[in-house]
Amino acid sequence: MINKTEITAATLAAAFASALTLLASSASAGPVAPQPNKDKCYGVALKGHNDCKAGAGTTCAGTSKVDYQGNSWKYVTKGTCETIGTPNGHGTLTEQ
């Protein structure tokens, strides 16, 4: 037989897990705040490490599905984007 203490502990654990999941998903829902002296560089972010814009089926920051996804961007030091090499070529200042 389950007692009240076990039910309360299980309920609290489930609520805590739900809260963590919600917090994690909302943290990556929007774009990273604008950063002075940085450019939005497309095609250089690793999977899940983009700062925003990743196309259909994604919500924004941290949601790119593959490495170097051409429609996701990452902030990089101004003037360096097009010098960043990837297996797909160089970064660009416009969506690929």
Rosetta silent file (secondary structure, phi, psi, omega in degrees, C-alpha in Angstrom):
SEQUENCE: MINKTEITAATLAAAFASALTLLASSASAGPVAPQPNKDKCYGVALKGHNDCKAGAGTTCAGTSKVDYQGNSWKYVTKGTCETIGTPNGHGTLTEQ
SCORE:     score description
SCORE:     0.000 S_00000001
   1 L     0.000  137.592 -179.919    0.000    0.000    0.000 S_00000001
   2 L   -88.863  133.879  178.515    1.255    3.474   -0.903 S_00000001
   3 L   -97.691  172.078 -177.257    1.212    6.058    1.858 S_00000001
   4 H   -59.470  -37.585 -178.669    0.641    9.816    1.634 S_00000001
   5 H   -63.591  -41.924  179.053    4.334   10.630    1.941 S_00000001
   6 H   -64.873  -40.046  179.774    5.212    8.480   -1.086 S_00000001
   7 H   -66.072  -44.469 -179.822    2.454   10.081   -3.170 S_00000001
   8 H   -62.893  -43.636  179.367    3.526   13.596   -2.176 S_00000001
   9 H   -63.475  -42.781  179.243    7.193   12.880   -2.980 S_00000001
  10 H   -65.515  -40.488  178.828    6.277   11.402   -6.362 S_00000001
  11 H   -64.369  -43.938  178.476    4.008   14.352   -7.162 S_00000001
  12 H   -63.990  -40.824  179.163    6.718   16.846   -6.219 S_00000001
  13 H   -64.108  -42.091  178.728    9.307   15.000   -8.301 S_00000001
  14 H   -65.767  -41.099  179.301    7.013   14.989  -11.337 S_00000001
  15 H   -64.790  -40.635  178.983    6.212   18.685  -10.918 S_00000001
  16 H   -64.114  -44.157  178.760    9.906   19.525  -10.612 S_00000001
  17 H   -62.726  -40.588  178.265   10.751   17.561  -13.760 S_00000001
  18 H   -64.321  -41.396  179.721    7.948   19.312  -15.673 S_00000001
  19 H   -63.951  -40.803  178.523    9.159   22.713  -14.509 S_00000001
  20 H   -64.545  -40.975  178.353   12.717   21.956  -15.648 S_00000001
  21 H   -62.967  -45.244  179.111   11.484   20.834  -19.064 S_00000001
  22 H   -62.728  -43.853  179.146    9.397   23.986  -19.463 S_00000001
  23 H   -62.466  -43.858 -179.978   12.293   26.180  -18.381 S_00000001
  24 H   -64.284  -41.382 -178.587   14.688   24.503  -20.805 S_00000001
  25 H   -72.438  -34.295 -179.859   12.305   24.813  -23.752 S_00000001
  26 H   -76.090  -24.988  179.819   11.452   28.453  -23.051 S_00000001
  27 H   -67.350  -27.486 -177.938   15.121   29.385  -22.684 S_00000001
  28 L  -107.314   13.290 -174.296   15.769   28.504  -26.315 S_00000001
  29 L   -76.903  -28.569 -176.042   12.499   29.759  -27.766 S_00000001
  30 L  -116.478  173.932  179.000   13.638   33.214  -28.857 S_00000001
  31 L   -72.038  155.808  173.266   16.662   34.753  -30.493 S_00000001
  32 L   -67.549  141.721 -178.606   19.748   35.676  -28.532 S_00000001
  33 L   -56.947  146.092  178.070   19.717   39.400  -27.708 S_00000001
  34 L   -53.369  143.136 -177.699   21.487   41.673  -30.230 S_00000001
  35 L  -125.047  120.184  178.506   25.201   41.971  -29.538 S_00000001
  36 L   -61.083  150.072  179.230   27.241   45.070  -30.429 S_00000001
  37 L    62.749   23.174  177.361   30.348   44.456  -32.525 S_00000001
  38 E  -127.332  150.232  173.602   28.959   41.110  -33.706 S_00000001
  39 E  -111.123  150.031  170.484   27.609   39.943  -37.047 S_00000001
  40 E   -80.888  116.446 -175.927   24.912   37.353  -37.658 S_00000001
  41 E  -113.834  117.165 -178.568   26.841   34.657  -39.491 S_00000001
  42 E   -84.772  143.179  172.785   24.854   31.976  -41.342 S_00000001
  43 L    82.813   13.270 -178.482   26.032   28.418  -41.786 S_00000001
  44 L  -115.622  -10.631 -176.258   28.649   28.261  -39.019 S_00000001
  45 L   -79.061  143.781  172.542   26.702   27.022  -35.978 S_00000001
  46 L   -78.517  159.032  179.625   26.903   23.466  -34.775 S_00000001
  47 L   -48.026  125.615  177.358   23.673   21.483  -34.305 S_00000001
  48 L    77.574    5.097 -177.772   21.685   22.998  -31.448 S_00000001
  49 L  -120.766   19.693  177.825   24.073   25.933  -30.963 S_00000001
  50 L   -77.812  157.182  178.162   22.600   28.553  -33.291 S_00000001
  51 L   -90.438  -20.707  171.087   21.567   31.950  -31.924 S_00000001
  52 E   177.583 -177.801 -177.990   18.407   32.063  -34.058 S_00000001
  53 L    43.730  105.774  179.699   16.599   31.426  -37.349 S_00000001
  54 L  -139.457   14.363  172.519   16.674   27.788  -38.259 S_00000001
  55 L    83.686 -171.985 -176.605   13.685   27.332  -40.530 S_00000001
  56 L   -57.730  140.046  178.198   10.560   25.219  -40.459 S_00000001
  57 L    82.367    6.224  177.640   10.127   22.929  -37.488 S_00000001
  58 L  -125.534  160.221 -178.904   12.381   24.984  -35.212 S_00000001
  59 L  -106.510  -23.512  174.036   11.611   27.712  -32.705 S_00000001
  60 L   151.043 -124.781 -173.614   14.846   29.691  -32.753 S_00000001
  61 L   -55.468  131.582  176.463   17.984   29.705  -30.598 S_00000001
  62 L    76.301   15.089 -175.060   19.481   26.283  -30.038 S_00000001
  63 L  -116.572    9.533  177.484   17.114   24.508  -32.418 S_00000001
  64 L   -63.532  146.040 -172.964   19.159   23.925  -35.572 S_00000001
  65 L   -93.110  -21.111 -178.443   18.887   20.320  -36.661 S_00000001
  66 L  -140.712  159.880  174.424   22.315   19.799  -38.268 S_00000001
  67 L   -63.202  141.168  173.728   25.815   21.233  -38.085 S_00000001
  68 L    59.882   34.854  179.466   26.390   24.273  -40.326 S_00000001
  69 L   -62.287  125.355 -172.664   22.706   24.646  -41.215 S_00000001
  70 L   -67.212  -18.891  179.918   22.530   27.375  -43.866 S_00000001
  71 L  -106.503   17.615  173.026   19.408   29.052  -42.531 S_00000001
  72 L  -118.888  149.513 -178.663   20.599   29.370  -38.935 S_00000001
  73 E  -126.185  160.462  177.359   22.963   32.028  -37.649 S_00000001
  74 E  -134.653  140.678  174.881   25.400   32.531  -34.832 S_00000001
  75 E   -70.248  133.413  175.651   26.856   35.805  -33.583 S_00000001
  76 E  -134.241  162.649  178.635   30.543   36.135  -34.460 S_00000001
  77 E   -56.855  131.242 -178.208   33.042   38.972  -34.117 S_00000001
  78 L   -49.521  133.200  177.313   32.254   41.677  -36.664 S_00000001
  79 L    87.408   -1.388 -177.093   34.197   41.224  -39.886 S_00000001
  80 L  -106.854  -12.562 -172.575   35.091   37.555  -39.336 S_00000001
  81 H   -50.971  -53.374 -173.050   32.037   35.711  -40.665 S_00000001
  82 H   -75.488   -1.290  175.254   33.185   35.155  -44.219 S_00000001
  83 H   -99.901   -6.415 -179.118   36.589   33.915  -43.060 S_00000001
  84 L   -80.838  117.101 -179.698   35.119   31.082  -40.959 S_00000001
  85 E   -91.163  142.082  175.320   35.591   27.807  -42.818 S_00000001
  86 E  -134.404  170.703  175.703   33.255   24.825  -42.453 S_00000001
  87 L   -61.325  -17.361 -179.657   32.954   21.521  -44.319 S_00000001
  88 L   -99.331    5.418 -175.662   30.258   23.280  -46.386 S_00000001
  89 E   117.184 -155.545 -178.773   32.345   26.339  -47.276 S_00000001
  90 E   -96.805  159.385  173.498   32.611   29.702  -45.526 S_00000001
  91 L   -63.619  157.727  178.377   30.119   31.515  -43.325 S_00000001
  92 E  -133.757  157.375  178.388   27.916   34.138  -44.979 S_00000001
  93 L   -86.224   -2.821  178.038   26.157   37.292  -43.848 S_00000001
  94 L  -126.755  153.719  179.724   22.975   36.189  -45.617 S_00000001
  95 L   -58.803  138.320 -178.932   20.829   33.101  -45.272 S_00000001
  96 L   -95.415    0.000    0.000   21.943   30.205  -47.487 S_00000001
